[in-house]
Amino acid sequence: MADENEDANAPPADNADDAVDQEMLAPRRILGLTLAFIVSVVAVAAALGAYFRDPLQQLSQAFVELLGGPGIALGYLIPDAFTVPIPNDAFGWFGLEGGVPFWEVVFWGTLGSVAGGCVGYLIGRQLRTTRWVSRFMRGRGRSLERLIRRYGIWVVAIAAMTPLPYSLSAWAAGAMHMRFATFFVVSLTRVFRVAGALYLIRLGLLTVSG
């Protein structure tokens, strides 16, 4: 009887899901994640620049000489297409430290990131019924699917410009059959995230270079 009373008093599942969804896009959460991202990028860049500047410069120069701009683009494409835990901003670092001009790195990084998002979109759209993608949509993609259903392109835009997972939003947008042209245009705002992160990396390096 007690269990029955507890079940009767429990909040409906839909209300609980709505609360989780609202929390994901809560301004205070996004602001907190953004501030944490800013501090961590500057701190990591400063620390690595202070203790490993020479070997990192040598590695970066070798990377640029071998792969150039397309290598930077590829470094952004892979994690944004396949949601693998590779920090794509590291490839922007390689470009900057390898002597590639700032805005050229931004161009290649944005190109690779948006291309990766498009690949992720196609994975979500074309493979929606496969066990692999279906498991993702029942798990990590569930909240994003509901949010896209409710807020549409704004979810992709926020994910493109903030530390929220852009790659996951791309999969969810494809699975929800968002128009590809709409997804692509909104994804171009990714340039602000790429340029912002590169600026923070450069700022962190400047704090230790004198």
PLY file of the C-alpha trace (Angstrom):
ply
format ascii 1.0
element vertex 210
property float x
property float y
property float z
element edge 209
property int vertex1
property int vertex2
end_header
0.00 0.00 0.00
2.84 2.39 0.84
4.46 1.74 -2.51
1.16 2.48 -4.25
0.86 5.79 -2.39
4.44 6.74 -3.31
3.77 5.96 -6.98
0.61 8.04 -6.87
2.46 10.99 -5.36
5.43 10.75 -7.76
5.62 13.49 -10.42
4.59 12.41 -13.94
7.46 11.22 -16.13
6.76 13.97 -18.67
7.09 16.66 -16.02
10.37 15.17 -14.84
11.67 15.08 -18.41
10.60 18.68 -18.93
12.53 19.72 -15.83
15.67 17.98 -17.10
15.28 19.59 -20.53
14.78 23.06 -19.08
17.85 22.65 -16.90
19.99 21.73 -19.91
19.25 25.09 -21.57
19.00 27.14 -18.39
20.85 30.46 -18.89
22.70 30.07 -15.58
23.96 26.63 -16.63
25.10 27.82 -20.06
26.75 30.86 -18.50
28.48 28.68 -15.92
29.75 26.26 -18.55
30.97 29.14 -20.71
32.83 30.80 -17.85
34.38 27.48 -16.83
35.41 26.90 -20.45
37.03 30.35 -20.70
39.00 29.92 -17.48
40.09 26.37 -18.28
41.26 27.14 -21.84
43.31 30.14 -20.74
44.76 28.24 -17.79
45.66 25.14 -19.81
47.21 27.22 -22.61
49.23 29.22 -20.09
50.42 26.11 -18.25
51.41 24.25 -21.39
53.04 27.37 -22.79
55.04 27.84 -19.61
56.37 24.31 -19.28
56.20 22.71 -22.74
56.39 25.61 -25.20
59.43 24.43 -27.16
58.38 20.80 -27.76
54.83 21.91 -28.55
56.10 24.44 -31.07
58.22 21.76 -32.73
55.23 19.40 -32.83
52.99 22.15 -34.19
55.45 23.11 -36.91
55.81 19.49 -37.96
52.02 19.12 -38.01
51.58 22.21 -40.21
54.40 21.23 -42.55
52.93 17.75 -42.98
49.18 18.43 -43.10
48.69 22.20 -43.30
45.22 23.69 -43.21
43.42 20.48 -44.24
44.96 18.78 -41.20
43.46 21.46 -38.95
40.08 20.94 -40.61
40.32 17.18 -40.16
41.15 17.64 -36.49
37.90 19.55 -36.02
35.85 17.28 -38.27
36.43 13.95 -36.54
35.21 14.81 -33.01
32.29 16.89 -34.30
31.16 14.10 -36.63
31.62 11.04 -34.43
31.37 12.45 -30.86
34.77 11.07 -29.94
36.56 12.62 -26.92
39.25 14.46 -28.89
39.72 18.17 -28.07
39.38 19.75 -31.50
40.80 23.04 -30.20
44.16 21.27 -29.87
44.40 21.30 -33.66
43.73 25.02 -33.67
46.63 25.32 -31.22
48.84 23.36 -33.62
47.91 25.75 -36.39
48.63 28.87 -34.37
51.89 27.57 -32.97
52.86 26.20 -36.37
52.78 29.66 -37.89
49.37 29.66 -39.58
47.71 33.13 -39.36
44.89 33.42 -36.84
42.01 33.91 -39.28
43.28 31.18 -41.54
43.15 28.78 -38.59
39.62 30.02 -37.87
38.66 29.31 -41.48
40.02 25.76 -41.50
38.67 25.02 -38.03
35.19 26.27 -38.91
35.24 24.39 -42.21
36.15 21.15 -40.48
33.73 21.63 -37.60
30.74 22.43 -39.81
31.64 19.55 -42.14
31.81 17.28 -39.09
28.42 18.51 -37.95
27.01 17.73 -41.40
28.42 14.20 -41.22
26.87 13.82 -37.75
23.55 15.09 -39.13
23.64 12.49 -41.91
24.51 9.75 -39.41
21.49 10.66 -37.30
19.20 10.93 -40.33
20.27 7.90 -42.34
21.07 5.52 -39.49
18.22 6.47 -37.13
16.81 2.94 -37.13
20.12 1.16 -36.49
20.77 -0.22 -33.02
23.82 2.03 -32.56
22.05 5.33 -33.26
18.81 4.21 -31.62
20.70 3.49 -28.40
22.20 6.97 -28.55
18.79 8.57 -29.07
17.35 6.67 -26.11
20.27 7.77 -23.96
22.35 10.90 -24.42
20.27 12.13 -27.36
16.89 11.81 -25.68
16.85 15.25 -24.07
18.27 16.87 -27.20
15.56 15.25 -29.32
12.85 16.65 -27.06
14.50 20.08 -27.00
14.80 20.21 -30.79
11.17 19.18 -31.08
10.26 22.10 -28.80
12.76 24.84 -29.70
14.01 23.82 -33.14
17.07 25.57 -34.57
17.81 27.43 -31.33
19.13 24.25 -29.76
21.61 23.74 -32.60
22.63 27.42 -32.50
23.29 27.34 -28.76
25.27 24.11 -29.08
27.27 25.55 -31.99
28.33 28.65 -30.07
28.77 27.37 -26.51
30.51 24.46 -24.74
27.33 22.37 -25.10
27.96 19.30 -27.31
27.53 20.43 -30.91
28.20 16.94 -32.26
25.33 15.45 -30.24
22.97 18.19 -31.38
23.93 17.39 -34.99
23.04 13.73 -34.54
19.76 14.65 -32.87
18.89 17.20 -35.60
19.43 14.54 -38.26
17.40 11.95 -36.36
14.58 14.52 -36.04
14.72 15.19 -39.82
15.40 18.90 -39.42
15.80 20.45 -42.87
19.44 20.09 -43.87
19.64 23.62 -45.31
18.38 25.02 -42.00
20.84 22.93 -40.01
23.73 23.97 -42.24
23.00 27.70 -42.06
22.64 27.62 -38.28
25.84 25.60 -37.98
27.79 28.43 -39.60
27.56 30.20 -36.24
30.20 27.68 -35.21
32.73 30.25 -36.41
32.18 32.24 -33.19
32.99 29.21 -31.03
36.10 28.35 -33.05
37.40 31.93 -33.12
36.62 32.46 -29.44
38.49 29.36 -28.34
41.51 30.26 -30.49
41.56 33.76 -29.03
41.57 32.29 -25.52
44.44 29.95 -26.45
46.43 32.88 -27.80
45.61 34.90 -24.70
46.84 32.08 -22.47
50.09 31.84 -24.42
50.62 35.60 -24.23
50.38 35.53 -20.44
53.57 33.43 -20.27
55.46 34.76 -23.27
56.07 38.21 -21.80
0 1
1 2
2 3
3 4
4 5
5 6
6 7
7 8
8 9
9 10
10 11
11 12
12 13
13 14
14 15
15 16
16 17
17 18
18 19
19 20
20 21
21 22
22 23
23 24
24 25
25 26
26 27
27 28
28 29
29 30
30 31
31 32
32 33
33 34
34 35
35 36
36 37
37 38
38 39
39 40
40 41
41 42
42 43
43 44
44 45
45 46
46 47
47 48
48 49
49 50
50 51
51 52
52 53
53 54
54 55
55 56
56 57
57 58
58 59
59 60
60 61
61 62
62 63
63 64
64 65
65 66
66 67
67 68
68 69
69 70
70 71
71 72
72 73
73 74
74 75
75 76
76 77
77 78
78 79
79 80
80 81
81 82
82 83
83 84
84 85
85 86
86 87
87 88
88 89
89 90
90 91
91 92
92 93
93 94
94 95
95 96
96 97
97 98
98 99
99 100
100 101
101 102
102 103
103 104
104 105
105 106
106 107
107 108
108 109
109 110
110 111
111 112
112 113
113 114
114 115
115 116
116 117
117 118
118 119
119 120
120 121
121 122
122 123
123 124
124 125
125 126
126 127
127 128
128 129
129 130
130 131
131 132
132 133
133 134
134 135
135 136
136 137
137 138
138 139
139 140
140 141
141 142
142 143
143 144
144 145
145 146
146 147
147 148
148 149
149 150
150 151
151 152
152 153
153 154
154 155
155 156
156 157
157 158
158 159
159 160
160 161
161 162
162 163
163 164
164 165
165 166
166 167
167 168
168 169
169 170
170 171
171 172
172 173
173 174
174 175
175 176
176 177
177 178
178 179
179 180
180 181
181 182
182 183
183 184
184 185
185 186
186 187
187 188
188 189
189 190
190 191
191 192
192 193
193 194
194 195
195 196
196 197
197 198
198 199
199 200
200 201
201 202
202 203
203 204
204 205
205 206
206 207
207 208
208 209
